[in-house]
Amino acid sequence: MEEEINPRQSHNINDLFNQRKYLKVCAPMVRYSKLQFRTLVRQYGCDLCFTPMILADSFCKSSHARQNEFTTNADDGPLIVQFAANTVHEFVGAAYMVAPFCDGIDLNCGCPQRWAKQMGLGCAMLDDPEVISNIIKECRNTIPKQFSVSVKMRILNDDKKTVDLCRQFEHAGASFLSVHARTASQSTGDINRNVLKLIQESVRCPIVANGGLTSLNECDELALETGCKGVMVANSLLTNPMLFTGASKPTLNCVQKWINICYNSTVPMSSYSEVTEPKISSRPLNLNFHCFHHHLVFMLEKILPKYKRRVFNKLKEFDDVLAFLEAELLLKPQLYDVDTFRNSYNLTLDYKDTISVYTRLRDRNACNEAFVDESNEYNSEATDGSYFNKKLEQVNEDDVEEVYDWDSLYK
Ligand SMILES: Cc1cc2nc3c(=O)[nH]c(=O)nc-3n(C[C@H](O)[C@H](O)[C@H](O)COP(=O)(O)O)c2cc1C
């Protein structure tokens, strides 16, 4: 097959909000809201996807980070790329580079992790709203209007101060705001529904409500109760990528789609016509084992009985995972038809003409850092991660085995 890849279609995020009663949004998730997962949830009622948070400074300085942290294809839209940054030149520089390949850019002001706070990133940004406003303004001035600029934030202890912050960001030019309605010190528990309503009543831009949603019913209720123009889900989409369709758990067809998406992302275009037996090679193109396996671990949480999950969760090789899926669930990867394959093929992202905005803004801001093609190398795949390890602990706890309804799987 010839190396002919379809161009990406752009989407207007403002129009999108106007077209739907409320938008159903896949949250930014480090390690997890990557191209393959975005492709899956879009097939199940998700209107808008966020990439995982990317560190803007690494992205601007390191070609390796650019290659690893962001991949996309012609069908990967509507798409918002999220960056963590605390300087105008890094955020706007990174935004300008990815602008041709997405529909909007988001500033992470919600991450409560210690390392982020120590670097003055994530929720620490909310201590200095002026910087956030400057970042939004400069982004608006640098990138054409249709492109959306948004902020994902947590709430403060004081509702009025939270509303004031949102007003300030809207005034600076934010297209919409995603609000995780818990404070930085609350990791679980009830969200503050009142403040979501108050914010949406106090600003004109759309508010995307986030936190603790586990079903489509809950999304409907929250949107109705608060008037918010979008709802965003993280945790519950991992275990149930079909959540936005109203399904209470993923079907085997959903797992099949996941295997197909992952498998097809490993086939070079030049080999397409030679494929005989679909199989994932041990060092595949555009897919790492963590991404493939962790999502299956999450999805199979509601599909496989615990004693089988204990075996599955410990697998470490593509071959073993594929053998397990075939033996236990009769699932095997399938090659896409030519059109689907072309649209799903990774775009080659060329940043050489757009990196100059970063260097110009950096020099204007009189930053003295040396411009080197390396930095703060951030590798979200270096370990399994604490989120995944917690899941493993849950499944390894000794308790009574559940009774399983196998018939319902095939519905
Ligand atoms: C595994 C994982 C990774 C996350 N990564 C990010 C991220 O990259 N950027 C961000 O703004 N929030 C991140 N979050 C927070 C979620 O986007 C969301 O705000 C939070 O989980 C609450 O939503 P939920 O109750 O639906 O899970 C992450 C959450 C999880 C579970």
The ligand as an SDF file (V2000), in Angstrom:
LIG
                    3D

 31 33  0  0  0  0  0  0  0  0999 V2000
   -5.1180    7.5710   35.9480 C   0  0  0  0  0  0  0  0  0  0  0  0
   -5.4900    9.0210   36.0000 C   0  0  0  0  0  0  0  0  0  0  0  0
   -4.7120    9.9570   35.3550 C   0  0  0  0  0  0  0  0  0  0  0  0
   -5.0550   11.3150   35.3970 C   0  0  0  0  0  0  0  0  0  0  0  0
   -4.3110   12.2110   34.6860 N   0  0  0  0  0  0  0  0  0  0  0  0
   -4.7270   13.5170   34.6030 C   0  0  0  0  0  0  0  0  0  0  0  0
   -4.0950   14.4140   33.7120 C   0  0  0  0  0  0  0  0  0  0  0  0
   -3.1860   14.0630   32.9710 O   0  0  0  0  0  0  0  0  0  0  0  0
   -4.5370   15.7120   33.6990 N   0  0  0  0  0  0  0  0  0  0  0  0
   -5.5830   16.1330   34.5020 C   0  0  0  0  0  0  0  0  0  0  0  0
   -5.9540   17.3180   34.4330 O   0  0  0  0  0  0  0  0  0  0  0  0
   -6.2030   15.2890   35.3110 N   0  0  0  0  0  0  0  0  0  0  0  0
   -5.8270   13.9900   35.3760 C   0  0  0  0  0  0  0  0  0  0  0  0
   -6.5180   13.1040   36.1410 N   0  0  0  0  0  0  0  0  0  0  0  0
   -7.7120   13.5880   36.8730 C   0  0  0  0  0  0  0  0  0  0  0  0
   -8.9590   13.3300   36.0250 C   0  0  0  0  0  0  0  0  0  0  0  0
   -8.8890   14.0020   34.7950 O   0  0  0  0  0  0  0  0  0  0  0  0
  -10.2390   13.7450   36.7810 C   0  0  0  0  0  0  0  0  0  0  0  0
  -10.2130   15.1180   37.0150 O   0  0  0  0  0  0  0  0  0  0  0  0
  -10.3750   13.0230   38.1190 C   0  0  0  0  0  0  0  0  0  0  0  0
  -10.0050   11.6630   38.0410 O   0  0  0  0  0  0  0  0  0  0  0  0
  -11.8330   13.0860   38.5990 C   0  0  0  0  0  0  0  0  0  0  0  0
  -12.7000   12.4890   37.6640 O   0  0  0  0  0  0  0  0  0  0  0  0
  -13.3210   11.0210   37.9000 P   0  0  0  0  0  0  0  0  0  0  0  0
  -13.9750   11.0670   39.2540 O   0  0  0  0  0  0  0  0  0  0  0  0
  -14.2960   10.8280   36.7870 O   0  0  0  0  0  0  0  0  0  0  0  0
  -12.1980   10.0410   37.8910 O   0  0  0  0  0  0  0  0  0  0  0  0
   -6.1950   11.7500   36.1310 C   0  0  0  0  0  0  0  0  0  0  0  0
   -6.9750   10.8010   36.7970 C   0  0  0  0  0  0  0  0  0  0  0  0
   -6.6390    9.4530   36.7200 C   0  0  0  0  0  0  0  0  0  0  0  0
   -7.5130    8.4440   37.4200 C   0  0  0  0  0  0  0  0  0  0  0  0
  1  2  1  0
  2  3  1  0
  2 30  2  0
  3  4  2  0
  4  5  1  0
  4 28  1  0
  5  6  2  0
  6  7  1  0
  6 13  1  0
  7  8  2  0
  7  9  1  0
  9 10  1  0
 10 11  2  0
 10 12  1  0
 12 13  2  0
 13 14  1  0
 14 15  1  0
 14 28  1  0
 15 16  1  0
 16 17  1  0
 16 18  1  0
 18 19  1  0
 18 20  1  0
 20 21  1  0
 20 22  1  0
 22 23  1  0
 23 24  1  0
 24 25  2  0
 24 26  1  0
 24 27  1  0
 28 29  2  0
 29 30  1  0
 30 31  1  0
M  END
$$$$
